[in-house]
Each structure stands twice: as structure tokens, then as C-alpha cells.
Amino acid sequence: MCIRDRTSPGSQPQVVNSTDTFEFQVSAMQNYSSTWRYDWSTTGSVVDVDQSSVVSGGSVTLRLRDADGAIVYSRDLAQDGSYTSEAGATGQWQVEIILTKCSGTLNFRVQKNQ
């Protein structure tokens, strides 16, 4: 569920939100500020995050909160690569994307650690 889902004119996020896998992509961001929050279910206590964004201006942070609300992952989306979260409580997590005057293309995937 997206609590706030607006982007700069002409761009729409593409979201896959299924148990144990969350994928997000949005293109053509132009100097956009907002915070998007999605509820996401995982049966794992640790998740893998693959980031491959092109941020040409501003900043954007990806933050994951576990079922207890603890922050188990927080990283600048301009940092491409594969990362692993800290251990957290299984169940309904929250995916937060915090944008400050962001321009570019955002792309990441979160999935249960095998």
C-alpha cells in the first residue's frame, strides 16, 4: 500500500509488491521532494537489496523498517550495489523512499535473504 504516490509530472512509479519481493522503478524525476511509504510483507528476518539508480541531482534515501518499526536498512540510492539488511522482525515491513529535490531514475529490488 502506498501512502503517498505522486511523482513529478509525466513520471509514474512501477512497483511490484509481493510477499518476499519488492521492486521499484521510476524515471524522469525532476527536482522532486516527497516521502513514499509502502507496506511490504516478508517471511524472512534479513533481506537483500539491489540498488541500480542514476541520481543526477538532489538526494534519495531508501529506508526499511521491520515489523516492529525498527530501521534495519538505510542507504543513499545513488550508491549502486548489492547490500544486506540487519536482522529484524518478520511480518509487515515498511519501505520508505525519501526524496529531496531528486532528479534521475530510481531502481531497486528488496527480497528475502535466501
The first five atom37 places (N, CA, C, CB, O) and aatype in JSON, in Angstrom:
{
  "aatype": [12, 4, 9, 1, 3, 1, 16, 15, 14, 7, 15, 5, 14, 5, 19, 19, 2, 15, 16, 3, 16, 13, 6, 13, 5, 19, 15, 0, 12, 5, 2, 18, 15, 15, 16, 17, 1, 18, 3, 17, 15, 16, 16, 7, 15, 19, 19, 3, 19, 3, 5, 15, 15, 19, 19, 15, 7, 7, 15, 19, 16, 10, 1, 10, 1, 3, 0, 3, 7, 0, 9, 19, 18, 15, 1, 3, 10, 0, 5, 3, 7, 15, 18, 16, 15, 6, 0, 7, 0, 16, 7, 5, 17, 5, 19, 6, 9, 9, 10, 16, 11, 4, 15, 7, 16, 10, 2, 13, 1, 19, 5, 11, 2, 5],
  "atom_mask": [
    [1, 1, 1, 1, 1],
    [1, 1, 1, 1, 1],
    [1, 1, 1, 1, 1],
    [1, 1, 1, 1, 1],
    [1, 1, 1, 1, 1],
    [1, 1, 1, 1, 1],
    [1, 1, 1, 1, 1],
    [1, 1, 1, 1, 1],
    [1, 1, 1, 1, 1],
    [1, 1, 1, 0, 1],
    [1, 1, 1, 1, 1],
    [1, 1, 1, 1, 1],
    [1, 1, 1, 1, 1],
    [1, 1, 1, 1, 1],
    [1, 1, 1, 1, 1],
    [1, 1, 1, 1, 1],
    [1, 1, 1, 1, 1],
    [1, 1, 1, 1, 1],
    [1, 1, 1, 1, 1],
    [1, 1, 1, 1, 1],
    [1, 1, 1, 1, 1],
    [1, 1, 1, 1, 1],
    [1, 1, 1, 1, 1],
    [1, 1, 1, 1, 1],
    [1, 1, 1, 1, 1],
    [1, 1, 1, 1, 1],
    [1, 1, 1, 1, 1],
    [1, 1, 1, 1, 1],
    [1, 1, 1, 1, 1],
    [1, 1, 1, 1, 1],
    [1, 1, 1, 1, 1],
    [1, 1, 1, 1, 1],
    [1, 1, 1, 1, 1],
    [1, 1, 1, 1, 1],
    [1, 1, 1, 1, 1],
    [1, 1, 1, 1, 1],
    [1, 1, 1, 1, 1],
    [1, 1, 1, 1, 1],
    [1, 1, 1, 1, 1],
    [1, 1, 1, 1, 1],
    [1, 1, 1, 1, 1],
    [1, 1, 1, 1, 1],
    [1, 1, 1, 1, 1],
    [1, 1, 1, 0, 1],
    [1, 1, 1, 1, 1],
    [1, 1, 1, 1, 1],
    [1, 1, 1, 1, 1],
    [1, 1, 1, 1, 1],
    [1, 1, 1, 1, 1],
    [1, 1, 1, 1, 1],
    [1, 1, 1, 1, 1],
    [1, 1, 1, 1, 1],
    [1, 1, 1, 1, 1],
    [1, 1, 1, 1, 1],
    [1, 1, 1, 1, 1],
    [1, 1, 1, 1, 1],
    [1, 1, 1, 0, 1],
    [1, 1, 1, 0, 1],
    [1, 1, 1, 1, 1],
    [1, 1, 1, 1, 1],
    [1, 1, 1, 1, 1],
    [1, 1, 1, 1, 1],
    [1, 1, 1, 1, 1],
    [1, 1, 1, 1, 1],
    [1, 1, 1, 1, 1],
    [1, 1, 1, 1, 1],
    [1, 1, 1, 1, 1],
    [1, 1, 1, 1, 1],
    [1, 1, 1, 0, 1],
    [1, 1, 1, 1, 1],
    [1, 1, 1, 1, 1],
    [1, 1, 1, 1, 1],
    [1, 1, 1, 1, 1],
    [1, 1, 1, 1, 1],
    [1, 1, 1, 1, 1],
    [1, 1, 1, 1, 1],
    [1, 1, 1, 1, 1],
    [1, 1, 1, 1, 1],
    [1, 1, 1, 1, 1],
    [1, 1, 1, 1, 1],
    [1, 1, 1, 0, 1],
    [1, 1, 1, 1, 1],
    [1, 1, 1, 1, 1],
    [1, 1, 1, 1, 1],
    [1, 1, 1, 1, 1],
    [1, 1, 1, 1, 1],
    [1, 1, 1, 1, 1],
    [1, 1, 1, 0, 1],
    [1, 1, 1, 1, 1],
    [1, 1, 1, 1, 1],
    [1, 1, 1, 0, 1],
    [1, 1, 1, 1, 1],
    [1, 1, 1, 1, 1],
    [1, 1, 1, 1, 1],
    [1, 1, 1, 1, 1],
    [1, 1, 1, 1, 1],
    [1, 1, 1, 1, 1],
    [1, 1, 1, 1, 1],
    [1, 1, 1, 1, 1],
    [1, 1, 1, 1, 1],
    [1, 1, 1, 1, 1],
    [1, 1, 1, 1, 1],
    [1, 1, 1, 1, 1],
    [1, 1, 1, 0, 1],
    [1, 1, 1, 1, 1],
    [1, 1, 1, 1, 1],
    [1, 1, 1, 1, 1],
    [1, 1, 1, 1, 1],
    [1, 1, 1, 1, 1],
    [1, 1, 1, 1, 1],
    [1, 1, 1, 1, 1],
    [1, 1, 1, 1, 1],
    [1, 1, 1, 1, 1],
    [1, 1, 1, 1, 1]
  ],
  "atom_positions": [
    [[0.85, -1.18, 0.0], [0.0, 0.0, 0.0], [0.89, 1.23, 0.0], [-0.96, 0.0, 1.22], [1.83, 1.32, 0.79]],
    [[0.59, 2.15, -0.86], [1.36, 3.38, -0.94], [0.6, 4.47, -0.21], [1.64, 3.77, -2.41], [-0.55, 4.75, -0.53]],
    [[1.25, 5.09, 0.74], [0.62, 6.17, 1.47], [0.71, 7.46, 0.67], [1.28, 6.34, 2.85], [-0.23, 8.27, 0.67]],
    [[1.83, 7.66, 0.0], [1.98, 8.84, -0.83], [2.63, 8.4, -2.12], [2.82, 9.95, -0.12], [3.74, 7.86, -2.11]],
    [[1.96, 8.63, -3.24], [2.43, 8.09, -4.51], [2.28, 9.13, -5.62], [1.67, 6.8, -4.88], [1.52, 8.94, -6.57]],
    [[3.01, 10.22, -5.48], [3.0, 11.25, -6.51], [4.43, 11.44, -7.0], [2.39, 12.6, -5.98], [5.38, 11.34, -6.22]],
    [[4.57, 11.71, -8.27], [5.88, 11.98, -8.83], [5.81, 13.26, -9.64], [6.38, 10.8, -9.69], [4.74, 13.83, -9.83]],
    [[6.96, 13.69, -10.1], [6.96, 14.88, -10.94], [6.14, 14.6, -12.19], [8.41, 15.29, -11.31], [5.99, 13.44, -12.58]],
    [[5.61, 15.62, -12.83], [4.73, 15.42, -13.98], [5.35, 14.49, -15.03], [4.39, 16.76, -14.61], [6.52, 14.63, -15.38]],
    [[4.55, 13.55, -15.51], [5.0, 12.67, -16.58], [5.68, 11.39, -16.11], [0.0, 0.0, 0.0], [5.99, 10.54, -16.95]],
    [[5.92, 11.23, -14.83], [6.6, 10.01, -14.38], [5.7, 9.26, -13.4], [7.96, 10.35, -13.72], [5.09, 9.86, -12.51]],
    [[5.64, 7.96, -13.57], [4.83, 7.1, -12.71], [5.7, 5.96, -12.2], [3.58, 6.55, -13.47], [6.36, 5.29, -12.99]],
    [[5.7, 5.72, -10.89], [6.49, 4.6, -10.37], [5.9, 3.26, -10.8], [6.58, 4.66, -8.85], [4.69, 3.09, -10.89]],
    [[6.79, 2.32, -11.07], [6.38, 0.94, -11.34], [6.77, 0.14, -10.11], [7.05, 0.37, -12.66], [7.95, 0.09, -9.74]],
    [[5.79, -0.5, -9.49], [6.01, -1.19, -8.22], [5.51, -2.63, -8.33], [5.31, -0.46, -7.06], [4.4, -2.88, -8.78]],
    [[6.37, -3.56, -7.9], [5.96, -4.95, -7.71], [6.05, -5.19, -6.2], [6.86, -5.97, -8.54], [7.13, -5.11, -5.62]],
    [[4.92, -5.48, -5.59], [4.87, -5.64, -4.14], [4.22, -6.98, -3.83], [4.09, -4.46, -3.47], [2.99, -7.08, -3.74]],
    [[5.04, -8.01, -3.67], [4.53, -9.33, -3.33], [5.32, -9.86, -2.13], [4.63, -10.3, -4.55], [6.41, -9.36, -1.83]],
    [[4.78, -10.85, -1.46], [5.46, -11.4, -0.29], [6.89, -11.8, -0.66], [4.69, -12.61, 0.27], [7.11, -12.54, -1.62]],
    [[7.84, -11.31, 0.1], [9.27, -11.6, -0.01], [9.97, -10.93, -1.19], [9.47, -13.06, -0.11], [11.18, -11.1, -1.34]],
    [[9.26, -10.17, -2.03], [9.9, -9.43, -3.11], [9.22, -8.08, -3.3], [9.87, -10.24, -4.43], [7.99, -7.99, -3.41]],
    [[10.04, -7.02, -3.33], [9.54, -5.66, -3.59], [10.46, -5.04, -4.63], [9.49, -4.79, -2.27], [11.68, -4.99, -4.44]],
    [[9.89, -4.56, -5.74], [10.68, -3.92, -6.79], [10.1, -2.54, -7.07], [10.7, -4.79, -8.08], [8.88, -2.35, -7.06]],
    [[10.99, -1.59, -7.33], [10.56, -0.21, -7.55], [11.39, 0.42, -8.64], [10.67, 0.62, -6.24], [12.61, 0.27, -8.68]],
    [[10.72, 1.13, -9.54], [11.42, 1.89, -10.57], [10.59, 3.11, -10.94], [11.7, 1.01, -11.83], [9.37, 3.03, -11.06]],
    [[11.27, 4.23, -11.1], [10.62, 5.44, -11.59], [11.66, 6.22, -12.4], [10.03, 6.3, -10.41], [12.82, 6.32, -12.0]],
    [[11.23, 6.76, -13.53], [12.12, 7.5, -14.43], [11.67, 8.96, -14.5], [12.14, 6.87, -15.84], [10.57, 9.31, -14.08]],
    [[12.54, 9.78, -15.03], [12.23, 11.18, -15.34], [11.88, 12.02, -14.12], [11.1, 11.24, -16.31], [11.05, 12.93, -14.21]],
    [[12.5, 11.73, -12.99], [12.31, 12.57, -11.81], [13.01, 13.91, -12.06], [12.87, 11.88, -10.52], [14.13, 13.95, -12.57]],
    [[12.35, 14.99, -11.72], [12.91, 16.32, -11.9], [12.73, 17.16, -10.64], [12.27, 17.02, -13.11], [11.62, 17.63, -10.37]],
    [[13.8, 17.34, -9.86], [13.78, 18.22, -8.7], [12.57, 17.95, -7.8], [13.78, 19.68, -9.17], [11.84, 18.87, -7.42]],
    [[12.36, 16.68, -7.47], [11.16, 16.25, -6.76], [11.45, 15.92, -5.3], [10.54, 15.04, -7.45], [12.44, 15.25, -4.99]],
    [[10.61, 16.41, -4.41], [10.74, 16.13, -2.98], [9.45, 15.5, -2.46], [11.06, 17.43, -2.19], [8.35, 16.01, -2.71]],
    [[9.59, 14.4, -1.75], [8.45, 13.72, -1.17], [8.95, 12.54, -0.35], [7.45, 13.24, -2.28], [10.14, 12.23, -0.37]],
    [[8.06, 11.9, 0.36], [8.36, 10.63, 1.02], [7.27, 9.64, 0.65], [8.47, 10.8, 2.59], [6.08, 9.9, 0.86]],
    [[7.69, 8.51, 0.08], [6.75, 7.45, -0.28], [6.92, 6.32, 0.71], [6.98, 6.94, -1.76], [8.04, 5.97, 1.09]],
    [[5.81, 5.74, 1.15], [5.84, 4.63, 2.09], [4.95, 3.51, 1.55], [5.37, 5.08, 3.5], [3.81, 3.72, 1.15]],
    [[5.52, 2.31, 1.56], [4.8, 1.13, 1.11], [4.87, 0.08, 2.22], [5.38, 0.57, -0.23], [5.94, -0.14, 2.8]],
    [[3.75, -0.57, 2.51], [3.75, -1.73, 3.39], [4.13, -2.94, 2.56], [2.35, -1.93, 4.09], [3.67, -3.1, 1.43]],
    [[4.99, -3.78, 3.12], [5.51, -4.95, 2.39], [5.67, -6.11, 3.35], [6.86, -4.62, 1.71], [6.17, -5.93, 4.47]],
    [[5.27, -7.3, 2.95], [5.36, -8.49, 3.8], [6.56, -9.35, 3.43], [4.08, -9.31, 3.7], [6.82, -9.6, 2.25]],
    [[7.28, -9.79, 4.46], [8.38, -10.72, 4.25], [8.34, -11.8, 5.33], [9.73, -9.99, 4.26], [8.02, -11.54, 6.49]],
    [[8.68, -13.02, 4.91], [8.74, -14.14, 5.85], [10.15, -14.3, 6.4], [8.28, -15.44, 5.18], [10.4, -15.21, 7.2]],
    [[11.06, -13.44, 5.99], [12.44, -13.51, 6.45], [12.75, -12.44, 7.48], [0.0, 0.0, 0.0], [12.0, -11.47, 7.64]],
    [[13.86, -12.62, 8.16], [14.3, -11.62, 9.13], [15.42, -10.75, 8.56], [14.76, -12.29, 10.42], [15.76, -9.71, 9.13]],
    [[16.01, -11.19, 7.44], [17.07, -10.46, 6.75], [16.7, -10.39, 5.28], [18.49, -11.14, 6.96], [16.21, -11.37, 4.71]],
    [[16.94, -9.23, 4.64], [16.64, -9.08, 3.22], [17.88, -8.59, 2.46], [15.46, -8.09, 3.01], [18.77, -7.96, 3.02]],
    [[17.9, -8.92, 1.17], [18.94, -8.43, 0.26], [18.37, -7.27, -0.54], [19.45, -9.57, -0.68], [17.2, -7.29, -0.94]],
    [[19.2, -6.26, -0.76], [18.78, -5.07, -1.51], [19.73, -4.87, -2.67], [18.75, -3.81, -0.59], [20.95, -4.79, -2.48]],
    [[19.18, -4.78, -3.88], [19.96, -4.47, -5.07], [19.56, -3.07, -5.54], [19.74, -5.54, -6.21], [18.4, -2.82, -5.84]],
    [[20.54, -2.17, -5.59], [20.3, -0.79, -5.96], [21.0, -0.49, -7.28], [20.79, 0.18, -4.86], [22.19, -0.79, -7.44]],
    [[20.27, 0.1, -8.24], [20.88, 0.5, -9.51], [20.16, 1.74, -10.04], [20.81, -0.66, -10.55], [19.45, 1.68, -11.04]],
    [[20.37, 2.85, -9.37], [19.73, 4.11, -9.72], [20.73, 5.05, -10.36], [19.09, 4.76, -8.48], [21.94, 4.89, -10.22]],
    [[20.2, 6.04, -11.08], [21.02, 7.12, -11.63], [20.43, 8.42, -11.1], [21.04, 7.09, -13.23], [19.44, 8.93, -11.61]],
    [[21.07, 8.95, -10.05], [20.61, 10.17, -9.41], [21.47, 11.31, -9.94], [20.67, 10.07, -7.84], [22.68, 11.36, -9.69]],
    [[20.84, 12.23, -10.68], [21.6, 13.33, -11.29], [21.51, 14.62, -10.5], [21.11, 13.57, -12.7], [22.18, 15.6, -10.83]],
    [[20.7, 14.64, -9.46], [20.59, 15.82, -8.62], [19.81, 15.51, -7.36], [0.0, 0.0, 0.0], [18.99, 14.59, -7.34]],
    [[20.06, 16.28, -6.33], [19.36, 16.09, -5.07], [19.8, 14.81, -4.38], [0.0, 0.0, 0.0], [20.9, 14.31, -4.61]],
    [[18.92, 14.29, -3.52], [19.26, 13.06, -2.81], [18.01, 12.21, -2.63], [19.89, 13.39, -1.44], [16.88, 12.69, -2.66]],
    [[18.26, 10.91, -2.44], [17.18, 9.97, -2.18], [17.71, 8.86, -1.28], [16.6, 9.39, -3.51], [18.76, 8.28, -1.55]],
    [[16.97, 8.57, -0.23], [17.36, 7.54, 0.73], [16.31, 6.44, 0.73], [17.53, 8.15, 2.14], [15.11, 6.71, 0.75]],
    [[16.79, 5.2, 0.73], [15.92, 4.04, 0.89], [16.06, 3.58, 2.34], [16.28, 2.89, -0.12], [17.17, 3.35, 2.82]],
    [[14.93, 3.46, 3.02], [14.93, 3.03, 4.42], [13.92, 1.9, 4.57], [14.6, 4.21, 5.38], [12.8, 1.98, 4.08]],
    [[14.32, 0.84, 5.27], [13.44, -0.29, 5.56], [13.22, -0.39, 7.06], [14.03, -1.61, 5.0], [14.17, -0.34, 7.85]],
    [[11.97, -0.53, 7.43], [11.61, -0.74, 8.83], [10.99, -2.13, 8.97], [10.62, 0.37, 9.34], [10.17, -2.53, 8.15]],
    [[11.41, -2.85, 10.0], [10.88, -4.21, 10.2], [9.48, -4.15, 10.81], [11.82, -5.03, 11.1], [8.92, -3.07, 11.0]],
    [[8.93, -5.32, 11.12], [7.56, -5.41, 11.65], [7.39, -4.71, 12.99], [7.16, -6.85, 11.77], [6.27, -4.38, 13.37]],
    [[8.48, -4.5, 13.73], [8.43, -3.78, 15.0], [8.69, -2.29, 14.84], [9.43, -4.36, 15.96], [8.65, -1.55, 15.82]],
    [[8.96, -1.83, 13.6], [9.22, -0.41, 13.35], [10.68, 0.0, 13.44], [0.0, 0.0, 0.0], [11.0, 1.17, 13.26]],
    [[11.56, -0.96, 13.71], [12.99, -0.64, 13.81], [13.59, -0.47, 12.41], [13.75, -1.76, 14.59], [13.25, -1.22, 11.49]],
    [[14.48, 0.5, 12.26], [15.17, 0.7, 10.98], [16.25, -0.37, 10.85], [15.79, 2.13, 10.89], [17.18, -0.43, 11.65]],
    [[16.11, -1.22, 9.82], [17.07, -2.3, 9.6], [17.93, -2.05, 8.37], [16.33, -3.64, 9.47], [18.88, -2.8, 8.1]],
    [[17.6, -1.0, 7.62], [18.38, -0.66, 6.42], [18.14, 0.8, 6.08], [17.99, -1.57, 5.22], [17.01, 1.27, 6.08]],
    [[19.21, 1.52, 5.79], [19.11, 2.9, 5.35], [20.34, 3.21, 4.51], [18.99, 3.9, 6.56], [21.47, 3.1, 4.99]],
    [[20.12, 3.59, 3.24], [21.25, 3.84, 2.35], [20.82, 4.82, 1.25], [21.78, 2.51, 1.72], [19.66, 4.84, 0.83]],
    [[21.78, 5.63, 0.81], [21.58, 6.53, -0.31], [21.39, 5.7, -1.57], [22.79, 7.51, -0.46], [22.21, 4.84, -1.87]],
    [[20.31, 5.94, -2.33], [20.06, 5.17, -3.54], [21.04, 5.5, -4.66], [18.64, 5.43, -4.02], [21.09, 4.78, -5.66]],
    [[21.82, 6.56, -4.51], [22.86, 6.85, -5.51], [24.02, 5.85, -5.41], [23.38, 8.28, -5.33], [24.85, 5.78, -6.32]],
    [[24.07, 5.09, -4.32], [25.11, 4.07, -4.13], [24.63, 2.76, -4.75], [25.45, 3.89, -2.62], [23.86, 2.02, -4.14]],
    [[25.1, 2.49, -5.96], [24.72, 1.23, -6.62], [25.43, 0.05, -5.96], [25.06, 1.28, -8.12], [26.53, 0.19, -5.42]],
    [[24.78, -1.1, -6.0], [25.39, -2.31, -5.47], [24.38, -3.2, -4.81], [0.0, 0.0, 0.0], [23.18, -2.93, -4.82]],
    [[24.88, -4.29, -4.23], [24.06, -5.26, -3.52], [24.42, -5.21, -2.04], [24.25, -6.71, -4.09], [25.6, -5.23, -1.68]],
    [[23.41, -5.13, -1.2], [23.61, -4.96, 0.24], [22.67, -5.89, 0.99], [23.37, -3.48, 0.65], [21.73, -6.44, 0.42]],
    [[22.93, -6.06, 2.29], [22.1, -6.91, 3.15], [21.66, -6.08, 4.35], [22.88, -8.19, 3.6], [22.44, -5.31, 4.91]],
    [[20.41, -6.24, 4.73], [19.87, -5.51, 5.88], [20.37, -6.13, 7.18], [18.33, -5.5, 5.85], [20.94, -7.22, 7.19]],
    [[20.14, -5.42, 8.26], [20.32, -6.0, 9.59], [19.13, -6.95, 9.82], [20.41, -4.87, 10.71], [18.13, -6.87, 9.12]],
    [[19.24, -7.83, 10.79], [18.14, -8.73, 11.13], [17.02, -7.95, 11.79], [18.62, -9.87, 12.06], [17.25, -7.03, 12.57]],
    [[15.79, -8.32, 11.45], [14.62, -7.66, 12.02], [13.49, -8.64, 12.22], [0.0, 0.0, 0.0], [13.62, -9.83, 11.91]],
    [[12.38, -8.14, 12.73], [11.2, -8.96, 12.98], [10.48, -9.24, 11.66], [10.24, -8.27, 13.98], [10.27, -8.33, 10.86]],
    [[10.11, -10.5, 11.44], [9.38, -10.87, 10.23], [7.96, -10.33, 10.28], [9.35, -12.41, 10.05], [7.46, -9.96, 11.34]],
    [[7.34, -10.28, 9.11], [5.96, -9.81, 9.04], [5.84, -8.64, 8.08], [0.0, 0.0, 0.0], [6.46, -8.62, 7.02]],
    [[5.04, -7.66, 8.46], [4.81, -6.5, 7.6], [5.87, -5.43, 7.85], [3.4, -5.92, 7.84], [5.92, -4.83, 8.92]],
    [[6.7, -5.21, 6.86], [7.74, -4.19, 6.91], [7.25, -2.94, 6.2], [9.07, -4.71, 6.27], [6.2, -2.96, 5.56]],
    [[8.02, -1.87, 6.33], [7.71, -0.64, 5.6], [8.91, -0.24, 4.76], [7.32, 0.51, 6.57], [10.05, -0.21, 5.24]],
    [[8.64, 0.06, 3.5], [9.65, 0.55, 2.57], [9.44, 2.04, 2.45], [9.57, -0.17, 1.16], [8.36, 2.48, 2.04]],
    [[10.46, 2.84, 2.8], [10.37, 4.29, 2.7], [11.37, 4.79, 1.67], [10.63, 4.96, 4.08], [12.53, 4.38, 1.67]],
    [[10.92, 5.68, 0.8], [11.77, 6.32, -0.19], [11.67, 7.82, 0.07], [11.36, 5.94, -1.68], [10.62, 8.42, -0.12]],
    [[12.78, 8.4, 0.52], [12.79, 9.79, 0.95], [13.55, 10.61, -0.09], [13.44, 9.94, 2.36], [14.76, 10.47, -0.25]],
    [[12.83, 11.47, -0.81], [13.39, 12.25, -1.9], [13.51, 13.72, -1.51], [12.54, 12.1, -3.16], [12.57, 14.3, -0.97]],
    [[14.66, 14.31, -1.8], [14.87, 15.73, -1.58], [15.44, 16.34, -2.84], [15.81, 15.98, -0.37], [16.61, 16.13, -3.18]],
    [[14.61, 17.09, -3.54], [15.0, 17.74, -4.8], [15.68, 16.74, -5.75], [15.94, 18.92, -4.52], [16.68, 17.06, -6.38]],
    [[15.12, 15.55, -5.82], [15.71, 14.45, -6.57], [15.43, 14.56, -8.07], [15.18, 13.12, -6.05], [14.32, 14.87, -8.49]],
    [[16.47, 14.31, -8.86], [16.34, 14.18, -10.31], [17.04, 12.9, -10.72], [16.96, 15.42, -11.06], [18.07, 12.53, -10.16]],
    [[16.46, 12.2, -11.71], [17.08, 10.99, -12.21], [16.12, 9.82, -12.28], [0.0, 0.0, 0.0], [14.9, 10.0, -12.31]],
    [[16.69, 8.62, -12.3], [15.95, 7.37, -12.39], [16.25, 6.53, -11.15], [16.3, 6.6, -13.69], [17.42, 6.32, -10.81]],
    [[15.23, 6.04, -10.5], [15.39, 5.22, -9.3], [15.02, 3.79, -9.61], [14.54, 5.76, -8.12], [14.01, 3.52, -10.27]],
    [[15.84, 2.87, -9.13], [15.61, 1.45, -9.39], [16.22, 0.64, -8.26], [16.21, 1.02, -10.77], [17.41, 0.75, -7.98]],
    [[15.39, -0.18, -7.6], [15.91, -1.08, -6.57], [14.99, -2.27, -6.41], [16.07, -0.33, -5.22], [13.82, -2.24, -6.79]],
    [[15.56, -3.33, -5.83], [14.8, -4.55, -5.52], [15.17, -4.98, -4.11], [15.1, -5.69, -6.56], [16.34, -4.95, -3.72]],
    [[14.16, -5.39, -3.35], [14.35, -5.91, -2.0], [13.75, -7.31, -1.99], [13.69, -4.98, -0.9], [12.61, -7.5, -2.42]],
    [[14.5, -8.28, -1.49], [13.94, -9.63, -1.41], [14.48, -10.37, -0.21], [14.23, -10.41, -2.68], [15.57, -10.08, 0.29]],
    [[13.7, -11.33, 0.24], [14.08, -12.16, 1.37], [15.45, -12.79, 1.12], [13.02, -13.26, 1.63], [15.72, -13.3, 0.04]],
    [[16.29, -12.73, 2.13], [17.63, -13.34, 2.06], [17.47, -14.85, 2.07], [18.54, -12.87, 3.23], [16.8, -15.41, 2.95]],
    [[18.08, -15.5, 1.1], [17.98, -16.96, 1.0], [19.05, -17.55, 1.84], [18.11, -17.46, -0.46], [19.18, -18.77, 1.92]]
  ]
}
